[in-house]
Amino acid sequence: MDFQFWKSNKRLKKWVLRVFLVGTALLIVIFNDAFGDNEPFQIFAVFYFLLLIFLFIRWTFKQLKTIIKLKNEKAKTELQHLKSQVNPHFFFNTLNNLYGLVGKDPDKAQNLILKLSDMMRYSIYEGEREFVTIEEEVAYLKNYIELHRMRYHKTIDIRLEEDIKKQGFLIMPLLFILLLENAFKHGVENLRENAFVHIGLVVNEKEVQFTVRNNFDASEVSVASGIGLKNLKRRLELAYPDNHSLAIKSKEGVYTAQLSLKRQ
């Protein structure tokens, strides 16, 4: 039983080893006056202290590796948490609209349900991935736009211009949607007429540039940084620390957000 306990207790073995190493080093220092002129003792002492230095360096590297691993895991956990916060209120609002639409227009309700299902599937499953292709992200944005076209009972000028020169460009999922969501939430929803959302996407070998322009009612909405933008900025800091730029400006009732991501 005692042997099994010793065999399975790693912490005890490490503690005994450290005591042995430190104790041996102390004995060498203590007996140095008596055996310092003895050549075998000198050789043993030199090799022993070299061994201690090696073990200390090895231990230091292991500690640094553990710290880096913990920081990476913490960053990944935070990223997953931030992803999980992406547009939940949009899904709730759409479901509320569906409730009223089912009895009035079943065909339109069915189309809404299909598109909403595609979006939720993407958010849940593709959103967990580290990277997706630009084509997958654009398909998600188009579903989002179509859902909004179906939701509103007013004319909205929505344009999406794509210039994709690099197919299969990889990006982190669910980044662009936060800017597009802001355009509808703070622009379209508060305007009774002449609302517009213009989206531009340019992709080349080195970077992807996403731009959203929308008008808004300055008397009803503040364009200050909200939770969604704080979420986006933090995710960019974690995933694209030195490989992104985010510019947001408001001028004469038009809000412009531009996000650039360099290829990782």
N, C-alpha and C positions, 0 to 999 in steps of 0.2 A: 504493500500500500504506500509506504514512504517513498519507494523507488518510483512508482507511478506518479506520485505527487510532484516529485522533483523533475521528472521527465516532462510533465505537462505544464509546469509553472515557469513560463518564460521570463516573467518579471523578476522572480527570485534568482534565476540563473544570471540575468543581466546584472543584478545588484551584487551578487557574489563575485562576478568577473571584475566589476569596477572596484570593489574593495580589494581584491587580489592585486590588480594593476597598481592602484594607489599605494597599497601596503608595500609592495615590492619596490616601488620607486622610493618610498621613505627609508626602507632598509638599505638601499644603495647609498643614499645620502648619509645615513647614520654611520655606515661602515666604510665610508670613503676615506676617513682619516686613517683607519687601520689598514685597509687594503688598497689604498689609492695608488701605490707604487707597483702593485701586482698587475702584470700585463694582461692575463686572462680576465681579471676583474674589470680592468679598463675597457677591454674589448666588449665584454658582456654589458657594461654600463652604457657604452656608446650605442650598441645595437638596440638595447632595451629602450633607451630614450628616443631613438629614431622610430622604433615601433610605436611608442606612445604618441609621437607627433603624427605618424601616419594614421593611427586610429582616431586621433582628435580631428584631423582634417576630414577623414571619412565620415565621422559623426556629424561634423558641421555641414557637409554637403547633403547628408541625409535629412537633416533638419531643414535646410533651405528648400530641398525638393518637396518635403512635406508641406511647408508653408506655401510654396507656389501652387501645389496641387489643391490645397484648401482654398486659396484665393480664386483659382480657376473654377472650382466646384461652386463656390459662393457666387461668382459672376454668372455661371450657367443657371444656377437656381434663381437668381434675380431676374435673368432674362426670361426664363420660363414664366415666372410670376407676372412680369410686365406684359408678355404676350397674352396671357390669360385674361388681361384687363381690356383687350382690344374690342371695341364696339359692342359690348353686351347690350347697352341701351338701345342700339339700332335694332337688334334682333327682337327685343321686347316690344318696341314700337311697331315693328312690322307684324308681329304676331297679333297685336291689338287691332291693327288695320285688317288683318285677315279675318278676325272674328266678325267684324262688321260687313266684310265683303262676301263671305260665304253664302249668305242668304240672298244678296242682291245680284251678284255676278259670279256664279260658280266657276265658269271657265277662266276668268281672270284670277280668281282665288287659287285655282289649280296651278296656273303658271307661276304665281307668286310663291306657292309652296315648293315647287320644283327648284326655282332659283334660290330660295332661302335655304333649302336642303343642301344644294351644291355649295353655298357659301359657308354654311355651318360645318359641312364635311371638310372643306378646305381649312377653315380656322382651327378645327380640332385635330385633324390628322397631318395636313401639310404644315400647319403652324408649328408643330412640334419639331420639324426638321431644322437643321442648322441653316441650310440653303435650299432655295428653289430656283427654277429657271425664270427668266424674265417673262417668257411666254405664259407660264403658269400664273404668275402674279398679275399679268395683264388680263387674263381670263377672269380672275377673281374680281378685279376692278370693274370689268365690263358687266359682270353679274350684279355688282353693287349699283352701278349706274342704271341698269335696266329695272332693278327693283324700285329705285327712286322714281323713275319715269312712270311706273305703274301706280305708285303710292299717291302722287300728287294729282290734284284736279286743276292744275294750272299749267300754262305754257312755260317751259324752262328751256333756255338755249344751252344745251349741253354738247360740248365738242371734245372729242378725244383724237389728238393727232399723234401718230406713231412714226418714228424714224429709227427702226431697229436694224443697224448694220451688222451687229454681232449677235447671231442666234445662240441661244443656250447660255447667255450671260447669267452667272449665278449671283443671287442676292439673298439677304435674310428676308424671310417672309413677313408680311403684315406690317411693313414700314410705310408704304405709300398710302395705305388706306386711312391712316390717321389724319393726313393732310386733306385727303378727299372728303373724309367724314366731316372735318371742320368746315369745309366749303358749303356743304349742304346744311349742317346744323346751325351755323352762325350767319349764313347768307340766304340760301333758298327758303328756308323755313320761315324767315321773318319778312320776306318780300312778297307783296301781293301781285306784282307784275314786273315784267322786264328783268326777271332773275336770270343770271347766266353763270355757268361753271365751265371754264375752258381749261382743258388738261393737255399738257404736252409731255411727250416721252421721247428722249433721244438716247440711243445706245450705240456705243462704238467699242473698239477693242479695249480701251483703257477705263472707261467709266460709263455710268448711266446717270442721266439728268432728268429729274421729274419736276414738272412745274404745274401749279394749280393757281388759276386766277378766278376770282368770283367777286360779285358786287354784294353789298350788304347795306342794311339800314343803320346808319351811324347813331340814330336816336334810340335804337332798341338793343344794340349789341355792343359789347366791349370786345376788342380784339386782343385783349391781354392774354398772356400765356396761361392756358388752362391745364387740367390734369392730362388730357390727351397729348398735348405738346411736351409737357414735362416727361411723360412716359416715353415719347419718341426720342427726346434729347438724351435721356438716360440710356436707352437701348443703343443709340448711336455711339455714345461714349464707351459702352462695353464691347460692342461688336465691331465698330469702325473707329477706333480711337484717334488715328491720324489719317484716316482715309475718307473723310466726309466733309461736306460743308452744307449748312442749313441757313438760308436767308429768308427772313419773313418781314414783309413791309406792308403798310397800309397807306394809301394815298387817294384822296378824292373819292371815297366810297368804294374803292377797289382794293381787295386784299390779295396779295401775291405771296406764295410760298414756293421756294425752290430748294430742292434737295439733290445733291450730287454725291454719288458713291463711287469711289475708285475700286478697280478690280483688286480683290484680295489675293 
